[in-house]
């Protein structure tokens, strides 16, 4: 048990060192990515659910919008000057913020669309079950319908007929 926790701690330490080392050598990329992913950080801070649906939808599309900035940085000149130049272009900001707003839109609209499809699916299922119930009633009679009123009226009719037979038998015995 102790070996597992020591192994996990060592793995985490190595991972942190690798990430920190990579960040030092790629500071312009880290700068552009950090500034470009601000909408994702906001979504993460406001997302109270355990599943983090808001963060995933906003973050994935926000990253897609920031990726062309990173490609520009990597292909032209990987320097702070180029990083600042990429971040100062308003069209790049339009691309980053537009893509993150598409993520927000998906997060807000998707539950409504899913609920519409689920409602239609449930209605189809209810219609199919009603047709099956009609076939069963035709085959087996009203007793299988599950309708208490028809079952009670049928059983009360049976009881009243039985009571009348009992009364008739008692009258003929006298």
N, C-alpha and C positions, 0 to 999 in steps of 0.2 A: 504494500500500500504506500509506503514511504517512497519507494523507488518511482512510482508513478507520479507523485506530486513533484519530486525532484526533477524528473524527466520533463514534466510539463513546464516547470519553472525555467529550466535550462532552455527549452524550446522557445518559450516566450522571450527570454533574454536575447537569444540569438536572432529571433525575428525582429525585435526592437532595434538591435544593432544594425541589422541589414537594412531596415527601412530608414533609420537615421543616416546611415552611410550613403544610401541612394539619394536621400533628400539633399544631402550636402553637395553631391555631384550634379544634381539636377535642380538647383534652386530656381532658375527661371521657370521651369515646368511646374514646380510646386507653387510658385507665386501665381502663375496664370490659373492653375487648377483651383487653388484656394479661393481666389477672388471670383472666378467664374462659377464656382459651386456654392456661392452664398445662398441662393434660393433653396438648395438642398439642406444646408445647415439650418435654415429657418424652418423648413418642413420637419426636420428631425426634432427640433426644439419644441414644436407645437404638436407633434404626434404623440398622443397619450396611449394609443393602443399597443398591445404587446407585439402584434404582427408587423407594425410599422408600414402599413399600406401606403400612407401618404408619402413617407420618405422614399419608398421604392419607386412609386410612380413619378414623383417629381424628380428624384435623383437620377433615375435612368435617362429620362428625356433631357434633363439638365446636362448630364454628361455628354449626351449626343450633341447638344448644342455647343458645348465647350470643346469638343474634339477637333473641329476645324481650326480653332485657335491654336491648339497644341500642335497640329500638323503644320500650320504655318510657322510656328516657332521652331519646330524641329527641322523643317526643310530649308528655311532661309538662313537664320542665324540664331543659335541657341545662346542668347545673351540677355542680360537684364534690359538693355536698351530696346531690343526687339520685343521682349515681354511687355515693357511699358507701352511700346508702340501698338502692340496687338490689343492691349487693354484700353488704350485711349481711343480706339476707333469706334464710333457710335454704331456702325452697322454690325460689328461684332457683338456689341452689347444687345442689340436688337435680336440677333440670332440666339444668344444665350438666354436672354429673358423670355423670348418668344417660345423657345423650346421648353423652358421650365413652366411657362403658363399653359402649354399644351399638357404637361404632366398634371398640373393642378386641375385642368378641365377634365382629364380622364378620371382623376380621383373623385371629382364631384359628380360626374355624369354616369359613370359606370354602374354604380348601385341602382340607379333608376332603370337603366336599360336591362340589367340582369333581372330586376323585379318584374318588368314587363314580360320577359321571356318565361320566367317561372310561373307567373300568373296564367299565361296562355297554356303552358304545359299542364298545370293543375286543372284548368277548365277542360282540356281535352281528356284528361284522365277521368274526371267526373262524368263527362258525357259517355265515355266508354263503359264505365261502371254502371251507369243508369241503363244503357242498352243491355248489358249482361244481366242486370236485375230483372228487366222486362222478360228476357228469354227464360230466366229461371222461374219466374212467376207463371209464365205460360206452361212450362214443363211440370212444375211441382205444385202449383196452386198458390193461393194468397198467404198461406201459412209461412212461407219463406221470405215474404216481402219485408219483414222487419217493421211493418207498420202496426203499432200497438192497437190502434183503434179498430182496424179491420180484424186483427186477431182476437181482440176482446169481444167485438160484436159477434164474431163467428162462434166463440166459445160460450157467450151468453145465450145465443140462439140455441146452441146445442144443449145448454143447461135447462132452458125454458121448455124445450121439446121433451127432455128427459123428465122434467117435473110434471109436465102434462101427462106423459105416459104413466108415471107413478100414480098420479091422481086418478087416471082412468082405470088403472089396475085395481086401485083401492076401491073404486066405485063398483066395479064388476065383481069384486070379491064379496061385497055386502049383498 
